[in-house]
Amino acid sequence: LTSIMMDFRQLSLCYFLLVANLLVHHGYSFAAISSRGAGSASSSYQLSALKASAANEGSVEVTRSDGSTHQLSYRVVRPMSLSSRQAAPIVALHGGPSVPSNYLYPLEDVVPYRSIVFYDQLGCGKSDEPKDLSQYSIEDSVQDLKVLLKKLGIRRFHLYGQSYGGILAFEYMKSIASSGDNNEDCKCLSAILSSAPTNVKEVEKEFDRLVEELSPPGKIITPVEMDELFRKTHQCRLPEMPQILGDAYANAGTIWRGTEAIAKYKAQLPPKDAARMPSALIMRGEFDFVTEASVEGWKNAFNTKFLRYKTLEGCSHHGLLEKGALYGEIVDSYFAEYD
């Protein structure tokens, strides 16, 4: 049992904040897709499954310190509302690292009036995937976000980050506050960090605890069985894995991913002379494997007093897919306070 549990932990943690669904290359016959773009699921999700919304798609060029350039793919829903003064747009940051943005597309259904900017971070989805690991870092991802905002001419916006995307949202706000570059021409009004941990080692420890609690005493459970049990309990509590989530996993990056990519991450308070960071809402599901202990540290990382916590009853890691209407109401009403 111990060795099986260790195997499951290693498999599961290869994707930060994912379970073992993609990891057939470790030798287990998971009924999932092991590499980016493989299998039928990668193309099975169609945007027509969403309510019809006007959208613009395009790409933006980002640069690295060695002079190399790469393309990031973006999608702007309701582009005519991008400069709205009544309902500022949402810039959505997906998780992973390297799980592309399409699993967040249901936001456009449950937040029906705002413009929403989705984009695939470098290394996944429709964006370029350079093979050189030196092209990837949280700091580079923050700079990529700044380039995207400038490219789209976004002046006022709310940040929404799910899972690892919450870490990226925090680091972007911290970068702006620390640099003193509080440019009114590009201002983050508020942020929501959804199921985002403050400390990778802490979330790994909590993951181990949750797996142990799920293990039936005196019974050997296979990795495949544990995978599904964990998924239904702590990852997405729907009877079946949503197709849109499976599609995102199918197109996950293969170069910069998982806890290994951000193994040393721990959110840190900005310098004392930094400007105040925007107000933020910290959300998580009641059964989320990003537990209360995993998000507690945010209150010590933000330099603003306007920090709230919200637990979604009956939800786990993907509340947007589990209880979309409730989730959308919380997101939209919170952002409306800071429009």
N, C-alpha and C positions, 0 to 999 in steps of 0.2 A: 504493500500500500504506500509506504514512504517513497519508494522509487517512482511509482506511478504518479504520485502527487508532485514530486520534483519535476518529472517530465512535463506534466501539465503546466506547472508554473513557468518552466522555461519556454514552452510553446506559447503560452498566453502572453507573456510579457515581451515577446519579440515585437509585438505591436503595442505601443503605448496606448493604454485605455481601449484595447480590443482584446477579445478572447482568441481562441486558437483557430478561427475559421479559415484562415488563408494558408496555414502552415503545413501543407502536405509535404513540403520538401524536407521536413524533419522525420519523415518516415511513417506518419500516421495517415490513415485513409479517410481524412475528413471529407465530407461531401461539400467541398467549397473550392474556391479558386485560389491557386497558389501564387500567381504572378500577374502583374499588371496587364490588363487587356485580354487575359486568357479566358476561354470558356464562353458560353452563351450569355451568362448573366450580365456580362459587361456591356452588352448592347440592348438588353431586354427592356430597360426602363426608358419610356418615352416622355418627353415634356408634355405631350398631350394629355397625360394622366392628371396633370395639374389643371386648375382653372385657367382659362385663357387670359393671359396678361401680356401686355406689350413688353418686349424685351430687346435690348441691344446686346450684341456679343462682339468681342474684339480681343485684342492682345496689347500688351504693353512691354516694352523692352527694359530689362533691368541689367545692371552692370556689377561685376565683382572687382575686387581690388587688383586682380591680375589682368584686368582689361577685357575679360571674356563677357559676352552678352548672351542673354537668354530671354525667351518670351514667356510671359504669364498670360493665361487665358482668363477673361472675365465675362460676366453676364450681369447686365443691369436691368432689373425688372421695374417697370413703370418709369422709364427714363425721363418722361415729361415732368415728373415730380421731384427730380433730383435736387432742384434748388428751392423747394418749397419752404416757406417761412412758418407755415402752420404745422407741418409734420415733417421734420428733418429725416433724411434717408438713414437707413441702417446699413452699415458695412459689416458683413458677416464673415467671420474667420473660422474655418473648419478645423477639425482635430487631426489627430495622428500622433506624431507628425506624419504627413504624407497620405492622409485619407481624403480624397477630393471632395469638393463642396456640394455635389449633387444631393447628398443625404439631408442637406439643410434646405433644399428647395421648397419643402412644405411650408416654410415660413411665409412664402408669398400668398398662401391660401389663408393662413390664420392671422396674418397681419395684412389686411386687404387693401390699405390705401397708401401706405408709404412706398417710396422707392427703396429697393434693396439691392445692394451690390454684393454679388458672389464672385469669388475668384479662386482658382486652384493655385495654391502655393507651389513654389518651385519643387519639381520632383514628382508630381502626381497629376492625375486627371489629364486635361488637355494641355497643360503647361509643359515646358521642356523638362527633361530629366537628365541633367548632366551626370556623367558617371564618376566624376571627381568629387570626393567627399569634402574637399576644401571649399567647394562652392556653396556649402550649406552651413547655416548657423542660425540661432535665434536672432542675433544682431543683424545678419543679412536679411532675414525675413522682415524685421522691423523696417529696414531701409526700403525693401521692396514695397511694403505697404505705403510708405510715404510717397514713393514714385507713382504708385497707382492712384492715390488721392489727387496728386498734382495733375496726372494725365487726364483724369475725369473731371477736373475742375470743381471738386467737392469743397465747399466752404464751411458748411455746418453739418455735423453728422453724429450719429450714435454708434458706438462699437458694440458688437455682439460676438462673443467668442465661446465656442462650444468645446469642452474638453481641452486638448492642447491649445486650441484657438483662444481660450481664456488666458492662458499664459502669454501668448503672443499679444493679446489686447493689453494686458497689464504692462508688458515690457514696452509697448509703443507709448502708452500714456506716461510711463516713467521716463522714457527717453525725452519726450517733449517737455515734461516738467523739469528735468535735470538740465536741459540745454538752455533753458530760458527763452526758447523759441516759441512762445505762446502767441503765434500768429493768428490774429482774428480772421484772416482770410482762409484759414483751414483749422477749424476748431471742433474738438471732440466735446460734445455736450454732456454725455453720460455714457455708462457702459454696463453691460450685463455679462458676467462670467458664469457660464452654465456648465456644471459638472467639471470644474477646472481645479486641479490640486495645486497646492503651493509648494509641494516638496515631493520629488519623485521617489525618494527612498521611503517616505512616509506612506505613499499610496501603494508601493510594493509590499510594505509590511501589512497594510490593511488588506491587500489582495490575498496574501497568504492566510491571514486569519479567516477571511470569508470562505476561502476554499476549504479550510479545515472544518469549519462549522457545517459546511454542506456535505462532508464526507460521512456516510452512514457508518456507525460504529460496528466493527467486526465484519464489514462487507467490503470486498474489493470492487472498486468501480473503475471502469475503463476511461481513458482520456476522452473518448468520443462521448460517453455518457456524461462525464463531468462537464465537458464543453457545453452541451445542451442544457444541463441543469444550471450551470452558472449563467448562461445566456438568459434563460427564462427568469432567473431570480434577480440578477444584478446588472445585466446589460440592456436587455429590451424585453419587457415582460409580456409581449404579445405572444399568442400561441405559436405563430410562425415568424421566422425572421423576415422583416419587411423587405420586399424586393429592392426598394430604393437604397436600403442600407447594404444589401448584398452587392448591388451594383457599385457602390462606392468602394467597398472592400476589393471588388474585382479589379478596380483601376487604381488601387493604392500603389504608391511608389515602392521601389525596391532598393533604393540606395540609402536614403537618410530616413530612418524610421525607428519607431519603438523606443523603449527606455534607454537603450544603448546610445541613442542619438542625443539624449538630454539627461543622461544618468545623474549628473551632478547638479541638476537644476534645483534651486531653492529660492523662492521669491524674497527679495531684499528691499528694505525701505529706501526710498530715494535719499540723496544727500540733504542735509539740514537746510541748505539754502535753496533747495528746489522749490518751484512753484507748486501750488496745490493741484493735486490730480483731480480729475472729474469724479463726481459721485458715481457710485457703483452698486449694483445688486448682485449678490452671490447666490446663485440658484443651484440646487441639487435635488435628486430624487430621493424619496424616503428609503428605497432599497438600493441606491446607487453604490457601486463599488468605489466611487470617490466619496468616501464616508464623511461624516461630520468632522472627524479628526483630520481628514485630508484637506478640508477647506478652512479650518479654524484659523490658520496662520495668516489669512488675508487681512485680518484686522490689524495685524502688526506690520503689514507690508505697504498698505496705502497710507498716504500722509493726509488723508481727508477724514473728517468726522462723519461724513455723510455716506456711510457704508451700511447696507442692509443685507440680511440673510433671509432666504426663502426656501422652505422644503416643500416639494411637490408630493402630496400624499398619493400613494399607490404607484409611483413612478420609480424607475431606476435611472440608468445612464442616458437614455434617449427619451426624455419626457415629451419632446416635440412630436415623436412618432407614436407615443403611447396615449397621450391626452392632448391632442393638438389644439382643440378649442380653448381649453384652460391655459395651456402654455402660451398661446398667442395673445390671450387677453392680458396675461401678466406682463409679457414683453411690451406690448403696445401701450398699456396703461402706465408702466414705469417710464418709458421714453417720453410719453406725453407730458409728464411732470417737468421735463427739462427742455421741451421745445422752445 
